[in-house]
Amino acid sequence: MACVLEAPLRMSVLSEVTASSRHYVDRLFDLDPQKVLQGVMLLYLLQQETSSTELRTECAVVLGSLAMGTENNVKSLLDCHIIPALLQGLLSPDLKFIEACLRCLRTIFISPVTPEDLLYTDATVISHLMALLSRSRYTQEYICQIFSHCCKLQHWHSCGFKSLPQPLLCANGPDHQTILFNHGAVQNIAHLLVSTSYKVRMQALKCFSVLAFENPQVSMTLVNGKHKVLVDGELLPQIFVKMLQRDKPVEMQLTSAKCLTSMCRAGAIRTDDSCIVLKTLPCLVRMCSKERLLEERVEGAETLAYLIETDVELQRIASITDHLIVMLADYFKYPSSVSAITDIKRLDHDLKHAHELRQAAFKLYASLGANDEDIRKKIIETENMMDRIVNGLSESSIKVRLAAVRCLHSLSRSVQQLRTSFQDHAVWKPLMKVLQNAPNEILVVASSTLCNLLLEFSPSKEPILESGAIELLCSLTQSENLALRVNGIWALMNVAFQAEQKIKSDILRGLSTEQLFQLLSDSDVNVLMKTLGLLRNLLSTRPHIDHIMSTHGKQIMQAVTLILEGEHNIEVKEQTLCILANIADGTTAKELIMTNDDILQKIKYYMSHSNAKLQLAAMFCISNLVWNEEEGSQERQDKLRDMGIVDILHKLSQSSDPNLCDKAKTALQQYLA
Amino acid sequence: MADAGAGSLHGGDSALSCLPEEQELSQRLRRLYPAVNQEETPLPRSWSPKDKYNYIGLSQGNLRVHYKGHGKNHKDAASVRATHPIPAACGIYYFEVKIVSKGRDGYMGIGLSAQGVNMNRLPGWDKHSYGYHGDDGHSFCSSGTGQPYGPTFTTGDVIGCCVNLINNTCFYTKNGHSLGIAFTDLPLPAMISNQFMELLQEYIQHLFKSNLYPTVGLQTPGEIVDANFGQQPFVFDIEDYMREWRAKIQGTIKRFPIGDRLGEWQAMLQNMVSSYLVHHGYCSTAAAFARITDTTIQEEQTSIKNRQRIQKLVLAGRVGEAIEATQQLYPGLLEHNPNLLFMLKCRQFVEMVNGTDSEVRCFSARSPRSQDSYPGSPNLSPRRGSNNSHVHSTGADSPTCSNGVLSTKIKQSCSKYQALSSSSSSSSSSSPSSVNYSESNSTDSTKSQQHSSTSNQETRHLAFLSFFYLSDSEMEMEAEHYPNGVLENSSTRIMNGTYKHEEILQTDESSMDNCPQRQLCGGNHAATERMIQFGRELQTLSEQLCREYGKNTMHKKMLQDAFSLLAYSDPWNCPVGQQLDPIQREPVCAALNSAILESQNLPKQPPLMLALGQASECLRLMARVGLGSCSFARVDDYLH
């Protein structure tokens, strides 16, 4: 063991060298297996209970330096099971040694190649780390940093905020946030927010921003849990607000704003609270300004987009704050023509962030224009806005494409814009292109946008249909993805609205009867509603009704019966009764109802239903059936009178509901004529 | 007295109203704009009843504005300006206007205009006029056509207008939300260079004329708006915005490049420190400093010691001895400075009344005169103003006398050098360090407020000094590494131990109420006679000077004040009793010291104090010519 005896001296030399020379660190992990051995040796020494604490500390320091090298270094260390060895080291009574182990662990865990789950393999580790939080400012800093890097949600990186309709599943099972929360992370870390060390304050703040993200439980505790968390007599939101002050470092302002944003979105702070309206929101807008670094501008815009996404009042405030809409236009000017010529380094930097900037701007525009027509108008009036969206739709980066589609979707809610700028820029063309072979997350938003572009007043409707949209939409209705099914059928419903015979036939052919019935028995009420809506739109104007009923009558009547008998909500039943009313409007189709006593009994039943909407819908059916200018009206009237319908009509003509009353009187008049 | 801050301390009180709202307004204005000297440049507090179009009506203390014209078209527009323009020393200025009623059409404009701009218009339409209009949300930058700027505003909205005098921009707020920059390049003075003083004066006059006033304009019947110039808390968090700019400007100062030749910078700083120490006669400290920094002191050691001795005599109230010593050491000096001599003699007379001067003291039975001990602090602060003395009141019973403070300084700047304590001990043995406690019977340890203020002042100068000094990275040291006790010791030794006398000094003059032996000329009859005789001599000297050099009102006043002391049975508690305060020795001491230095062809003021004075004066000038950043770069910020 001569090696061990000599080691202390060599170690200290090595640690000095490694800290200063990255080059040397990388060479340690050469392809040469002999050199990899050095790492193994260090680990071995680290774990020897018999070696002195000084030596073991030096080992941890050197390992930490090695971990700061390339990703390959970290991988090699992970392969040597460095994490369990270091975690074991944390049980030592020696603080210096613990700090060295934590520092090394920190370096390893912040590397993107380290799986976060490695921290959670042993349940005792987290509680031990919590206990170590009180030891020194270094343990505080490192542990907070480890936590905030080992508690990431999957989509934090991918899209920044949740806006997709389907629930996002956290890939890591019972999520890290909950584990840390259950170990008292909030209480243990809260007081570090007022530490004298800036680094500790900052890491604690980052930890909270990660813990609270989309987590109502953590967010509520931060505001006022069962045991109010007070630091220096102040509630945590007050401390966060102080960290938002404009003379604080930008990093601190931004992270603090993220915490408050998460707490607000989780419902722990009201959206009209002054700390959101007058502090967090303006701070995030400032983060978007030209004075900030590109990274900060990206993060600021994404966080702001998340904050205001669902609240129209916040959207309105943001839209007037510091010319945000104009400010965002600058996000598209990277790399600028100046940087290309003057400075290669700057060009590189700009290029790296250009995509991020564009997608962040699109996201924020999407949130800004989500609800308010005036804001949408302002956005579209921004210089070259539509061109930028159109370009964004065809960018290679999925992130940018997704954000561009989302922005387009938000703006497509405007009737006026659909008629004007959307048409002028032939937005539908790139949109249709995006829909080909796109990943689901893009498809969801793109098809949703398509729904709006297919509204009857949209001038884009016709060219879209000509480019084969029906086929595409029909295929979407078969998707496994619920949102895609909804969007597919929704779009078809819009297409069928007041459409010509040919298009209706195309839809029926494209969907096939089986698929139509499949959709009518879909477990999701949205799909069902939109399918019924589609049917209703298909069954309008008399020739269309008769035509469709002559080919699909039997199946449709079956489906209607089934739904009316099934356990469905009022809206579904109302929609179904409306379909019946449409059928009753047909010339030949009427007979399908008149010959179906089962259906007639159901209509009668709904005439006396407790819900006025259903009564009214049933009245439409009756009214259409008894209309006396049409052939065979006498027989139908007689048959219905025999069923006792007239008595019900008399009763309804006394109804307090004016609509019902009117409708009943009109129907009765048909009998008198 | 180039202390801009001193002015503002009083300026805020210039409005002589005692109403609680007024007080609150004054307080808020002082907090928001601490750099503004309100005596020189008053802040807007209400709308001007004179500077308005006659379609404008004012009420509620001239804060509410309503329209009373016909409101047919734009020719019926009417504006009103605030009582005062926005002083540049605000740095950042802010006011808010609440729309009480939008009236018929809500054609309201809020903004700024220079004096003389037509009031039959809305703000923004004319040259030197800027406005944000409620009906269309447009901004008007000296033009009849507006630019799309922000949202419209109407009844219930609070519109704020912020003028940034640092970058000459203006932004508005609506209900507490910043709407973004509305105007850049406001016609506020920005640059000034190569101007002669006369031109400068003229220029300043001109600037005062073109300064911008808060302005509102209305155009249709029923329009009513209320102004908030600080009467109420603002809806927008303007203080947060100011914080950001303060941090920005202080960051600029901190990062200001000092050139490549670091050695030169360091040498200059060392020179400043050294010259300061030498000037005030901190002889041993200066020597120690020179030794560790490897620099040389211009003045000879003995010369410094001589000055130190004379200063100590003056500060101890032994002016007679001081005059004697000066005549002996610097023959001809006082003869060439009759004004200085007269001042000294007047002081000597006062000290006789006080019972401290040796001419009367020799009659005193209390203690034998000790030639080599000089109770009193030589640590005078040469540039203190009388109005400062009551400002800085620190814990009176704390033992931080001037020398204590100095020792802290020594600790900071010298502790790096291990050899210090041993080397300084040698110097201490050679210096006159005998302490004569017998001089005083009662050792009342409470220090007068004035005295602690002296040390406070001292601290500030030294802190300023250390600011320059420590900003040099090579000299940066961490004081915490050195145990207190040791250094306290070593530095005390550097200070020769003599300054412990201060407490003794205090007992003689300053504890006014409970000091039974405080009597005219120490209560000795012979001494009183000597004093009267001296007074006659002084009178003669005055007459002689008058004959030779013509009438001198200053002399007359000095003499009058000094003689007035005799008119009261208790001179210490009389309207002119202030003169007996030991603090009054300091200007005399400083004048004498400067005169000696000048006679030796040395600067009469230490460069450090010159730099400090220049910085203060520079900030004052910046305020006058409209460079707003001066408000966030106060010399005071670096003096504690």
Contacts between the chains, C-beta under 8 A, distances in Angstrom:
chain1	res1	chain2	res2	distance
A	245	B	240	5.9
A	245	B	243	6.0
A	246	B	240	5.0
A	246	B	241	6.5
A	246	B	243	5.3
A	246	B	244	3.5
A	246	B	247	7.6
A	247	B	243	4.1
A	247	B	244	5.6
A	247	B	246	6.6
A	247	B	247	3.8
A	277	B	176	7.9
A	278	B	176	5.3
A	278	B	177	7.6
A	278	B	237	6.7
A	279	B	237	7.9
A	282	B	177	6.7
A	282	B	178	6.3
A	317	B	177	5.8
A	320	B	150	6.1
A	320	B	151	4.9
A	320	B	174	6.7
A	320	B	177	6.4
A	320	B	179	6.1
A	321	B	177	5.2
A	321	B	178	6.1
A	321	B	179	7.1
A	321	B	180	7.4
A	322	B	178	5.4
A	322	B	179	7.0
A	322	B	180	4.1
A	323	B	179	7.4
A	323	B	180	3.8
A	323	B	181	7.7
A	327	B	180	7.9
